[in-house]
């Protein structure tokens, strides 16, 4: 149990450090995303991709679309 707590803390610090290094302005999750902005988006697919189950299964995921919503 103590070992798992330490591993969880390390993972949390790693994620926070990577976020800070990314230079992103906001820290948003899929749960906070405005899904009404474009109701045609396959919401369930995005949540499924977030689990990274496809990585564990050795499957590929290809994301296609604009990289900047401001353009």
N, CA, C and O atoms as a DFTB+ gen file, in Angstrom:
284 C
 N C O
     1  1       0.823      -1.184       0.000
     2  2       0.000       0.000       0.000
     3  2       0.871       1.252       0.000
     4  3       0.583       2.195      -0.738
     5  1       1.908       1.284       0.795
     6  2       2.801       2.437       0.824
     7  2       3.511       2.578      -0.512
     8  3       3.684       3.690      -1.010
     9  1       3.917       1.476      -1.085
    10  2       4.576       1.510      -2.387
    11  2       3.637       2.069      -3.450
    12  3       4.059       2.873      -4.281
    13  1       2.375       1.660      -3.436
    14  2       1.413       2.160      -4.418
    15  2       1.193       3.661      -4.242
    16  3       1.069       4.385      -5.230
    17  1       1.143       4.136      -2.999
    18  2       0.999       5.571      -2.748
    19  2       2.172       6.346      -3.336
    20  3       1.982       7.402      -3.939
    21  1       3.370       5.828      -3.162
    22  2       4.559       6.486      -3.713
    23  2       4.512       6.485      -5.236
    24  3       4.838       7.493      -5.863
    25  1       4.114       5.376      -5.834
    26  2       4.005       5.312      -7.294
    27  2       2.956       6.295      -7.809
    28  3       3.159       6.938      -8.839
    29  1       1.848       6.410      -7.105
    30  2       0.802       7.358      -7.494
    31  2       1.300       8.797      -7.408
    32  3       1.017       9.604      -8.292
    33  1       2.039       9.123      -6.351
    34  2       2.592      10.480      -6.207
    35  2       3.582      10.785      -7.320
    36  3       3.572      11.883      -7.877
    37  1       4.425       9.836      -7.642
    38  2       5.394      10.042      -8.722
    39  2       4.692      10.257     -10.053
    40  3       5.073      11.134     -10.828
    41  1       3.665       9.455     -10.319
    42  2       2.905       9.596     -11.560
    43  2       2.237      10.970     -11.621
    44  3       2.231      11.620     -12.666
    45  1       1.687      11.396     -10.513
    46  2       1.027      12.699     -10.452
    47  2       2.016      13.831     -10.709
    48  3       1.715      14.763     -11.455
    49  1       3.192      13.755     -10.095
    50  2       4.222      14.782     -10.317
    51  2       4.705      14.780     -11.757
    52  3       4.953      15.840     -12.331
    53  1       4.838      13.604     -12.341
    54  2       5.267      13.490     -13.734
    55  2       4.252      14.152     -14.664
    56  3       4.625      14.899     -15.568
    57  1       2.987      13.877     -14.440
    58  2       1.939      14.475     -15.275
    59  2       1.937      15.989     -15.119
    60  3       1.833      16.711     -16.111
    61  1       2.050      16.475     -13.897
    62  2       2.066      17.922     -13.657
    63  2       3.274      18.578     -14.318
    64  3       3.148      19.646     -14.917
    65  1       4.425      17.957     -14.216
    66  2       5.637      18.503     -14.837
    67  2       5.490      18.551     -16.353
    68  3       5.863      19.542     -16.981
    69  1       4.956      17.502     -16.937
    70  2       4.764      17.482     -18.389
    71  2       3.756      18.535     -18.832
    72  3       3.923      19.155     -19.882
    73  1       2.718      18.738     -18.039
    74  2       1.745      19.777     -18.369
    75  2       2.416      21.145     -18.351
    76  3       2.217      21.944     -19.266
    77  1       3.203      21.422     -17.322
    78  2       3.885      22.713     -17.237
    79  2       4.836      22.909     -18.408
    80  3       4.931      24.015     -18.940
    81  1       5.532      21.872     -18.816
    82  2       6.461      21.959     -19.940
    83  2       5.744      22.125     -21.272
    84  3       6.342      22.601     -22.237
    85  1       4.478      21.742     -21.340
    86  2       3.737      21.823     -22.606
    87  2       3.450      23.264     -23.007
    88  3       3.281      23.552     -24.192
    89  1       3.392      24.165     -22.043
    90  2       3.112      25.559     -22.355
    91  2       1.640      25.847     -22.633
    92  3       1.305      26.938     -23.094
    93  1       0.765      24.897     -22.362
    94  2      -0.667      25.112     -22.585
    95  2      -1.205      26.128     -21.585
    96  3      -0.782      26.161     -20.429
    97  1      -2.144      26.959     -22.044
    98  2      -2.711      27.991     -21.180
    99  2      -3.678      27.427     -20.144
   100  3      -3.661      27.836     -18.983
   101  1      -4.509      26.497     -20.563
   102  2      -5.537      25.965     -19.679
   103  2      -5.362      24.466     -19.488
   104  3      -4.852      23.760     -20.357
   105  1      -5.793      24.012     -18.342
   106  2      -5.753      22.579     -18.057
   107  2      -7.194      22.082     -18.020
   108  3      -7.870      22.175     -16.995
   109  1      -7.650      21.558     -19.141
   110  2      -9.024      21.088     -19.256
   111  2      -9.051      19.582     -19.470
   112  3      -8.119      18.999     -20.025
   113  1     -10.119      18.979     -19.026
   114  2     -10.318      17.552     -19.243
   115  2     -11.463      17.357     -20.227
   116  3     -12.178      18.306     -20.548
   117  1     -11.637      16.143     -20.700
   118  2     -12.757      15.864     -21.595
   119  2     -14.091      16.108     -20.894
   120  3     -15.063      16.494     -21.544
   121  1     -14.153      15.894     -19.603
   122  2     -15.386      16.132     -18.856
   123  2     -15.754      17.613     -18.856
   124  3     -16.932      17.958     -18.753
   125  1     -14.759      18.487     -18.970
   126  2     -15.001      19.932     -18.966
   127  2     -15.184      20.509     -20.370
   128  3     -15.502      21.689     -20.515
   129  1     -14.990      19.702     -21.388
   130  2     -15.094      20.165     -22.768
   131  2     -16.537      20.548     -23.096
   132  3     -17.475      19.897     -22.636
   133  1     -16.711      21.603     -23.891
   134  2     -18.041      22.057     -24.302
   135  2     -18.521      21.203     -25.471
   136  3     -18.276      21.539     -26.630
   137  1     -19.200      20.107     -25.171
   138  2     -19.659      19.186     -26.205
   139  2     -20.788      19.782     -27.031
   140  3     -21.072      19.285     -28.121
   141  1     -21.439      20.832     -26.545
   142  2     -22.497      21.507     -27.313
   143  2     -21.903      22.324     -28.454
   144  3     -22.604      22.656     -29.410
   145  1     -20.620      22.649     -28.362
   146  2     -19.938      23.416     -29.402
   147  2     -20.088      22.735     -30.755
   148  3     -20.343      23.397     -31.761
   149  1     -19.932      21.428     -30.783
   150  2     -20.109      20.655     -32.010
   151  2     -20.735      19.312     -31.627
   152  3     -20.021      18.357     -31.320
   153  1     -22.064      19.242     -31.646
   154  2     -22.731      18.008     -31.212
   155  2     -22.462      16.802     -32.105
   156  3     -22.798      15.677     -31.735
   157  1     -21.865      17.015     -33.267
   158  2     -21.563      15.894     -34.169
   159  2     -20.320      15.116     -33.739
   160  3     -20.068      14.021     -34.240
   161  1     -19.546      15.679     -32.815
   162  2     -18.344      14.979     -32.355
   163  2     -18.732      13.664     -31.684
   164  3     -19.685      13.622     -30.906
   165  1     -18.005      12.597     -31.981
   166  2     -18.304      11.295     -31.359
   167  2     -17.776      11.250     -29.922
   168  3     -16.693      10.729     -29.658
   169  1     -18.559      11.802     -29.016
   170  2     -18.147      11.967     -27.621
   171  2     -17.638      10.668     -27.001
   172  3     -16.575      10.651     -26.382
   173  1     -18.379       9.600     -27.162
   174  2     -18.000       8.320     -26.553
   175  2     -16.655       7.827     -27.083
   176  3     -15.876       7.226     -26.344
   177  1     -16.386       8.081     -28.355
   178  2     -15.111       7.672     -28.952
   179  2     -13.950       8.389     -28.282
   180  3     -12.916       7.779     -28.011
   181  1     -14.114       9.691     -28.010
   182  2     -13.051      10.449     -27.349
   183  2     -12.797       9.931     -25.933
   184  3     -11.648       9.815     -25.505
   185  1     -13.864       9.624     -25.216
   186  2     -13.686       9.087     -23.865
   187  2     -13.032       7.707     -23.905
   188  3     -12.238       7.367     -23.027
   189  1     -13.361       6.923     -24.911
   190  2     -12.737       5.607     -25.056
   191  2     -11.247       5.757     -25.371
   192  3     -10.426       5.018     -24.829
   193  1     -10.893       6.699     -26.237
   194  2      -9.480       6.937     -26.555
   195  2      -8.706       7.386     -25.322
   196  3      -7.533       7.050     -25.163
   197  1      -9.361       8.141     -24.455
   198  2      -8.709       8.641     -23.248
   199  2      -8.253       7.508     -22.332
   200  3      -7.298       7.679     -21.574
   201  1      -8.908       6.370     -22.386
   202  2      -8.533       5.248     -21.521
   203  2      -7.225       4.593     -21.964
   204  3      -6.599       3.866     -21.192
   205  1      -6.815       4.850     -23.204
   206  2      -5.608       4.268     -23.793
   207  2      -5.681       2.749     -23.884
   208  3      -4.648       2.083     -23.956
   209  1      -6.881       2.200     -23.882
   210  2      -7.052       0.750     -24.020
   211  2      -6.508       0.264     -25.361
   212  3      -6.023      -0.863     -25.461
   213  1      -6.587       1.108     -26.390
   214  2      -6.075       0.710     -27.706
   215  2      -4.559       0.528     -27.674
   216  3      -4.016      -0.312     -28.390
   217  1      -3.885       1.308     -26.851
   218  2      -2.431       1.169     -26.717
   219  2      -2.106      -0.169     -26.062
   220  3      -1.228      -0.899     -26.523
   221  1      -2.816      -0.479     -24.993
   222  2      -2.592      -1.751     -24.297
   223  2      -2.896      -2.944     -25.202
   224  3      -2.277      -4.000     -25.079
   225  1      -3.861      -2.764     -26.115
   226  2      -4.239      -3.845     -27.028
   227  2      -3.365      -3.878     -28.279
   228  3      -3.523      -4.760     -29.124
   229  1      -2.445      -2.923     -28.401
   230  2      -1.562      -2.880     -29.567
   231  2      -2.253      -2.375     -30.820
   232  3      -1.813      -2.671     -31.930
   233  1      -3.332      -1.615     -30.657
   234  2      -4.065      -1.070     -31.791
   235  2      -3.587       0.344     -32.104
   236  3      -2.985       1.010     -31.262
   237  1      -3.860       0.785     -33.305
   238  2      -3.503       2.134     -33.729
   239  2      -4.705       3.057     -33.612
   240  3      -5.853       2.620     -33.695
   241  1      -4.425       4.335     -33.420
   242  2      -5.468       5.360     -33.427
   243  2      -4.956       6.507     -34.285
   244  3      -3.829       6.970     -34.104
   245  1      -5.769       6.956     -35.202
   246  2      -5.399       8.048     -36.096
   247  2      -6.382       9.181     -35.891
   248  3      -7.580       9.023     -36.125
   249  1      -5.875      10.335     -35.449
   250  2      -6.709      11.510     -35.237
   251  2      -6.484      12.465     -36.399
   252  3      -5.350      12.849     -36.684
   253  1      -7.560      12.846     -37.066
   254  2      -7.475      13.703     -38.241
   255  2      -8.333      14.935     -38.009
   256  3      -9.462      14.832     -37.530
   257  1      -7.802      16.086     -38.345
   258  2      -8.580      17.315     -38.219
   259  2      -7.674      18.504     -38.029
   260  3      -6.449      18.383     -38.018
   261  1      -8.295      19.652     -37.879
   262  2      -7.537      20.873     -37.659
   263  2      -6.808      20.799     -36.320
   264  3      -7.295      20.205     -35.359
   265  1      -5.648      21.406     -36.285
   266  2      -4.901      21.444     -35.034
   267  2      -5.148      22.731     -34.276
   268  3      -4.774      22.840     -33.108
   269  1      -5.775      23.715     -34.919
   270  2      -5.980      25.013     -34.299
   271  2      -7.404      25.465     -34.587
   272  3      -7.762      25.680     -35.745
   273  1      -8.208      25.608     -33.564
   274  2      -9.593      26.026     -33.756
   275  2      -9.713      27.509     -34.072
   276  3     -10.762      27.952     -34.538
   277  1      -8.658      28.290     -33.828
   278  2      -8.701      29.726     -34.091
   279  2      -8.542      30.061     -35.561
   280  3      -8.802      31.198     -35.954
   281  1      -8.126      29.121     -36.378
   282  2      -7.880      29.437     -37.787
   283  2      -9.123      29.305     -38.620
   284  3      -9.084      29.537     -39.829
